[in-house]
Amino acid sequence: MFLVMESEANWQKYRPCNEPYTGARLLEGLPYIYGKKGDFVVGLYVYLRWVDDFVDERKDLSKEQKLTFLKRQSVVVDNFTPEDILPMEAMLNKLPWDHVPERKIRQKVQIILGSIVDDVEHQGFKVRSDREVRHYNWRTIQPVMDGLFLVLNGKPMHEDISIMKLLDAYMRIGGLDGFGDDLSQGVVKLPLKNNTEGTTSLERILEEYDEERYNSEKVKNLIKIYSNVGGFMKLDIPFWQKVACILYAGEVLVKKGLTVNRTSSLKRLGV
């Protein structure tokens, strides 16, 4: 069975300390502040990164096999232990679930898995409208943030529309940065004009997202992040967490502003 090929749990590879952003790496300090809750955050982060990379990097697997894998993870997240349990699945089961609001967190993880399923189902350059992209972005990132604060603070963050706009823009910048990677997997995470259903071609996508359109989308979404960053101050979270979110957003603005460009992204596609 294809799952047996994933026989070794490469824990260190997926830890937050290996992320490029200081804000993400700071997650490594949570166990020192929050104890078991912090351990839970790091462990869940590792598990979700593993699931996402498994689906993205296993080019030897068919679309159906990837969906089977994700269906299996949905069952594991529901607290079922398969007989042929994989190392990373076993790690998920061993997290300190008794220190967090378990039912709500499992629901959040299921939503995140659903967004990964959505990506797999859109392979073959299946087109999403601007509205579909926005909703996909929210389903992907909002449960991550809300789940983080739910674990640490015992309550949701109670975001407003400014935060939702910021999260959508953050994901769209990520879509521009990962443009080539996504296209290499047959996925387009950016909306296309006058084409809101069915599938399209790589040539059609590259033609629409030429240098001018790519840069225009980059600037527009960086501005949207900047103009909505104040929304973090309205969240129902401790002040230091608000400051950390603002600093992370600032780091994203600087790094993405300097490094995101069409030429570099398409090198990963081989164009």
C-alpha positions in Angstrom: 0.0 0.0 0.0 1.3 3.5 -0.9 1.1 4.7 2.7 3.7 2.2 3.8 6.3 4.2 1.8 6.0 7.0 4.4 7.8 4.9 7.1 9.9 7.4 8.9 8.7 10.4 10.8 11.0 13.3 10.0 10.0 15.4 13.0 12.7 18.1 12.7 11.9 18.8 9.1 8.5 20.2 9.9 9.2 22.1 13.1 8.4 25.8 13.2 12.1 26.6 13.8 12.7 25.7 10.1 10.2 28.3 8.8 11.6 31.5 7.1 9.6 33.9 9.2 10.6 34.9 12.7 6.9 35.0 13.7 6.5 31.3 12.8 9.8 30.4 14.5 8.5 32.0 17.7 6.1 29.2 18.1 9.0 27.1 19.3 9.0 29.2 22.5 5.4 28.5 23.4 6.1 25.3 25.4 8.3 27.4 27.7 5.4 29.9 28.2 2.4 27.7 28.1 3.7 24.2 29.0 1.6 21.4 27.5 -0.6 23.8 25.5 2.6 25.1 23.8 3.7 21.5 23.2 0.3 20.9 21.6 0.7 23.8 19.2 4.1 22.8 18.0 3.0 19.1 17.6 -0.1 20.0 15.7 1.9 22.4 13.5 4.3 19.6 12.7 1.5 17.2 11.8 -0.3 19.6 9.5 2.9 20.6 7.7 3.5 16.9 7.2 0.1 16.3 5.7 0.4 19.3 3.4 3.8 18.3 2.2 2.8 14.7 1.7 0.1 15.8 -0.7 2.2 18.4 -2.4 5.5 16.5 -2.8 4.3 13.0 -3.5 4.2 13.3 -7.3 4.2 9.5 -7.6 0.7 9.4 -6.2 -2.5 9.8 -8.2 -5.2 12.3 -7.3 -7.3 9.4 -6.0 -4.5 8.1 -3.8 -4.0 11.6 -2.3 -7.7 11.9 -1.6 -7.6 8.5 0.0 -4.7 9.6 2.2 -6.6 12.8 3.2 -9.7 10.8 4.0 -7.6 8.6 6.2 -6.3 11.7 8.0 -9.8 12.9 8.6 -10.6 9.6 10.3 -7.4 9.8 12.4 -8.3 13.4 13.5 -11.6 12.1 14.6 -9.6 10.1 17.2 -9.5 6.7 15.4 -6.3 4.7 15.5 -5.7 2.5 12.4 -3.9 -0.8 12.8 -1.2 0.3 10.3 -0.8 3.7 12.0 2.0 5.9 10.6 4.6 7.6 12.9 3.1 11.1 12.3 -0.4 9.9 13.0 0.8 8.2 16.2 2.4 11.6 17.2 -0.9 13.3 16.6 -2.7 10.9 18.9 -0.1 11.4 21.6 -0.4 15.1 21.8 -1.7 16.5 25.1 -5.3 16.7 24.0 -6.5 16.8 27.6 -5.0 20.3 27.9 -7.0 21.9 25.1 -10.7 22.2 24.1 -10.4 18.9 22.2 -13.8 18.8 20.3 -13.4 22.4 19.0 -9.8 21.9 17.9 -10.6 18.6 16.1 -13.3 20.5 14.3 -10.8 23.2 13.3 -8.3 20.6 12.0 -11.1 19.0 9.9 -11.7 22.4 8.2 -8.0 22.7 7.5 -7.9 19.2 6.0 -10.9 20.2 3.9 -9.0 23.0 2.3 -6.2 20.6 1.4 -8.8 18.3 -0.2 -10.0 21.3 -2.1 -6.6 21.8 -3.6 -6.3 18.2 -4.7 -9.7 18.2 -6.3 -8.7 21.4 -8.2 -5.8 19.7 -9.9 -5.9 19.8 -13.6 -6.1 23.6 -13.6 -9.7 23.7 -12.4 -10.7 27.4 -12.2 -11.9 29.2 -9.1 -13.8 32.5 -9.2 -12.6 35.4 -7.1 -15.3 34.7 -4.6 -14.3 31.0 -4.5 -10.6 32.0 -3.9 -11.6 34.3 -1.1 -13.7 31.6 0.6 -10.9 29.0 0.1 -8.4 31.4 1.6 -10.6 32.0 4.7 -11.2 28.3 5.2 -7.5 27.7 5.0 -6.0 30.3 7.3 -8.8 31.4 9.7 -9.1 28.0 11.4 -5.3 28.0 11.9 -5.3 31.4 13.6 -8.5 30.8 15.6 -7.3 27.4 16.7 -4.0 28.8 17.9 -5.7 31.4 20.1 -8.3 28.9 21.2 -5.5 26.6 22.5 -3.5 29.3 24.1 -6.3 31.5 25.5 -9.2 29.1 25.8 -11.4 31.2 23.6 -11.6 32.3 20.0 -10.1 35.5 18.7 -13.4 37.1 17.6 -12.0 38.5 14.3 -13.8 41.3 12.4 -14.0 42.1 8.7 -10.6 43.9 8.7 -8.8 40.7 9.8 -10.7 38.6 7.3 -9.6 41.0 4.5 -6.0 40.8 5.8 -6.1 37.0 5.9 -7.4 36.9 2.3 -4.6 39.2 1.1 -2.0 37.2 3.0 -3.1 34.0 1.3 -3.1 35.7 -2.1 0.4 37.0 -1.6 1.3 33.4 -0.8 -0.4 32.3 -4.0 1.7 34.7 -6.0 4.9 33.6 -4.2 4.0 29.9 -4.8 2.7 30.5 -8.3 5.2 28.2 -10.0 5.0 25.5 -7.4 1.2 25.4 -7.6 1.2 25.3 -11.4 3.7 22.5 -11.3 1.0 20.5 -9.4 -1.7 21.5 -11.9 -3.3 23.9 -9.4 -4.1 27.6 -9.8 -5.0 29.4 -6.5 -5.5 32.8 -8.1 -8.7 33.9 -9.9 -8.9 34.3 -13.6 -10.9 37.0 -15.5 -13.9 35.9 -17.5 -13.4 32.3 -16.7 -15.2 31.2 -13.6 -15.9 27.5 -14.2 -14.4 24.4 -15.8 -10.7 24.0 -16.4 -8.1 26.0 -18.2 -4.6 25.5 -19.6 -1.2 26.5 -18.3 -0.7 28.7 -21.3 -3.9 30.6 -20.5 -2.9 31.2 -16.9 0.6 32.4 -17.8 -0.9 34.7 -20.4 -3.3 36.3 -17.9 -0.8 36.5 -15.1 1.9 38.3 -17.1 4.4 40.6 -15.4 2.0 43.5 -15.2 -1.0 41.6 -13.7 1.3 39.7 -11.3 2.9 42.9 -10.0 -0.5 44.6 -9.8 -1.9 41.8 -7.7 1.2 41.9 -5.5 1.0 45.6 -4.7 -2.8 45.5 -4.2 -2.6 42.7 -1.6 0.4 44.2 0.2 -1.6 47.4 0.5 -4.6 45.4 1.8 -2.4 43.8 4.5 -1.0 47.1 5.5 -4.3 48.9 5.7 -6.0 46.2 7.8 -3.1 45.4 10.2 -4.7 47.5 12.9 -7.5 45.0 13.1 -5.2 42.9 15.3 -5.7 45.4 18.1 -9.4 44.6 18.2 -8.9 40.8 18.7 -9.9 39.3 22.0 -6.4 38.1 22.8 -3.7 39.3 25.2 -1.8 42.5 24.3 1.5 40.8 23.7 -0.1 38.5 21.2 -1.6 41.5 19.3 1.9 43.0 19.1 3.4 39.7 17.9 0.7 39.5 15.1 1.5 43.1 14.0 5.2 42.4 14.0 4.7 39.2 12.0 2.5 41.1 9.5 5.2 43.7 9.2 7.8 41.0 8.5 5.6 39.6 5.8 5.2 43.0 4.2 8.9 43.6 4.0 9.9 40.1 2.9 7.1 39.5 0.5 7.5 43.0 -0.9 11.2 42.4 -1.6 11.2 38.7 -2.6 7.9 37.9 -4.4 8.4 38.2 -8.2 7.1 36.3 -11.2 10.5 35.4 -12.6 11.7 33.7 -9.4 8.4 31.9 -8.9 8.2 30.5 -12.4 11.8 29.1 -12.1 10.2 26.4 -9.9 8.0 25.5 -12.8 10.9 25.4 -15.2 9.6 28.3 -17.3 
